[in-house]
Amino acid sequence: MLAHKSTAAGGVLKGCDGRFIKAFDVNLGGGSITHAELRGIAHGLRIAWDEGLRKVLLQTDSTTAISLLKDEDSHTIPITP
């Protein structure tokens, strides 16, 4: 995987009715794009949990991240440094 000197991630939390709840962005430092995608997903889920949201629908445009999340063997790969 190609590593980048600076990566970032961001997302939006919305209610089931489409109303805006919260947006986030986070500078992740260096790493691969896939690593940034996975860390961004984890960061967004952590924020959702902290907001008291227990049922979430996760959407991402990263097919690689989706494949890794669906693969039971990949769940042992750490996504935070």
C-alpha positions in Angstrom: 0.0 0.0 0.0 1.1 3.5 -0.8 1.7 5.6 2.3 1.0 9.3 2.4 2.7 11.9 4.6 -0.6 13.3 5.7 -4.0 11.7 5.8 -7.4 12.9 7.2 -10.9 11.6 7.5 -14.3 13.1 8.0 -17.9 12.3 8.1 -21.4 13.3 9.0 -23.9 11.9 11.5 -27.5 12.2 10.5 -30.7 11.0 12.2 -33.0 8.4 10.5 -35.1 11.3 9.3 -32.0 12.9 7.6 -31.6 15.7 10.1 -28.0 16.8 10.8 -26.6 15.7 14.1 -22.9 16.3 13.9 -20.0 16.5 11.5 -16.3 15.6 12.2 -12.9 15.7 10.6 -9.7 14.4 12.0 -6.1 14.7 11.0 -4.6 11.2 11.1 -1.0 11.9 10.3 0.7 9.5 7.9 -0.5 6.2 6.5 -2.3 4.6 3.7 -5.6 5.7 2.3 -7.2 2.4 3.4 -5.8 2.9 6.9 -7.3 6.4 6.9 -10.7 5.1 5.7 -10.8 2.5 8.5 -9.6 4.9 11.2 -12.2 7.5 10.0 -14.9 4.8 10.2 -13.8 3.9 13.8 -13.7 7.6 14.7 -17.2 8.2 13.4 -18.6 5.2 15.2 -16.9 6.3 18.4 -18.6 9.7 18.1 -21.9 8.1 17.4 -21.5 6.0 20.5 -20.6 9.0 22.6 -23.7 10.8 21.2 -25.8 7.9 22.6 -26.5 6.4 19.1 -26.8 2.6 19.4 -28.3 1.7 16.0 -26.3 3.1 13.1 -26.2 2.7 9.3 -22.6 3.1 8.1 -22.0 4.4 4.6 -18.7 4.7 2.9 -17.5 4.9 -0.7 -14.4 2.7 0.1 -15.0 -0.8 -1.3 -11.7 -1.8 0.2 -12.8 -0.7 3.7 -16.2 -2.5 3.2 -14.4 -5.7 2.2 -12.1 -5.6 5.2 -15.0 -5.0 7.6 -16.9 -7.9 6.2 -13.8 -10.2 6.4 -13.7 -11.9 9.8 -10.0 -12.5 9.6 -9.3 -8.7 9.1 -10.9 -7.8 12.4 -7.7 -8.6 14.2 -5.8 -5.9 12.3 -5.4 -2.8 14.5 -6.7 0.4 12.9 -5.4 2.9 15.5 -1.7 3.4 16.2 
